[in-house]
Amino acid sequence: MTLQGEVLLEGPRGRRLCLELAMELNQDIRTAVFWLGYELDSGRGTSRVLLTMVSGENGVADEAAASGSGTSEDQLAAALTALDSTSLSGTTIQLALERSVDTARYWQPPDGEDVLAALPAVRAALLPLADQVLRAPGVQWWDEGRAVEQWAIDWRPADDPAPLPGNLRQALSSWGRNERAEEARAALDRPIDPHAPVSGWWWSFPRGLLRSVGHLPAGLGLVEDSLGWLEATAIPVRGTGRTLEIRTPEDWTELCRRFPLEVTASRRHDWFNTTGRDGRWVIPDWEQAATEWDAVHLTVLGYLRGAGRALQVDTGTATVIAGWDPDCTIWLTDGVRECEGPRQAWQRAGQGESWNRVP
């Protein structure tokens, strides 16, 4: 089935991917997005401060110059509609995808560029580019299921080896106890007002389980909330068993519907900040999900369509895919192990630079 570009624009990460591509292809669009994004950012003047050095008459700054090009949202939309995307390449798309992943955040309001990309006029203007992205060579793997042979990433150099996480059932059991205890504490200690300056655990999956990716070096650059690692060791793994593929937002909400775990008190404030929704929240009860599935894989398209949105589970209840990297498989049982083949050492010169395999 041929997907239409509209599916990329369903979610904030897909829209940001397209906006990043547009900025890469046209410098005037980059300038307009910079200024409009600043104006729309919730942290304007506080967490996001603009420093200008503009001289006017008698040394007074010219306010019009200091506020940028003066491009309006409608003018940006017109520029996006007229954008020439014939030079689109796989490398350009990958870099834009990495920037979209890197700018995801679930503990505070979306940045101004995400807000800008969600405006109806801008979103509509991004549709031709989104169509072009899905037709581009090199993105077909975005909808692929989990490969049997993958890579687990250890963010340490190859001369500091570490065993893969084991006893995943036990880790899930510990997670379940801790998650329920945290929810109970939050219900007692945290205010109901979603605007209260409170933050906590915002991920929607258990930390500490074994995770694997299917593509290198792509998987090294597609990491949410990364710590800016410059070295990594890729460990070849082979997994068997039943895998649930999250290709669409509906795949995720159905999982939450079948195995719901209440997290309203512990997620209320963070997820209100990122989605603007106030209400009941659930995530999958991963212990229960493990009775049916050995692994859950989030495709790149599933991520771009669903991550960071308030996804409706039922009347009055929603969920968020948060903190889960695209093309990442999370293992719920011990059906995965290191397989034959050497571990690979990778490094990069700096944050935002390309990853290169170390001979």
Buried (B, 14 or more C-beta within 10 A) or exposed (E): EEBEBBBBBBBBBBBBBBBBBBBBBBEEBBBBBBBBBBBBBBEBEEEEEBEEEEEEEEEEEEEEEEBBBEBEBEBBBBBBBEBEBEEBEEEBBBBBBBBBBBBBBBBBBBBBBBBBBBBEBBBBBBBBBBBBBBEBEEBEBBBBEBBEBBBBBBEEBBEEEEEBBEEBEEBBEBBBEEBBEBBEEBBEEBEEEBEEEBEBBBBBBBEEBBBBBBBBBBBBBBBBBBEEBBBBBBBBBBBEEEBBBBBBBBBBBBBBBEBBBBBBBBBBBBBBBBBEBBBBBBBBBBBBBBEEBBBBBBBBBBBBBBBBBBBBBEEEBBBBBBBBBBBBBBBBBBBBEEEEEEBBBBBBEEEEEEBEEEE
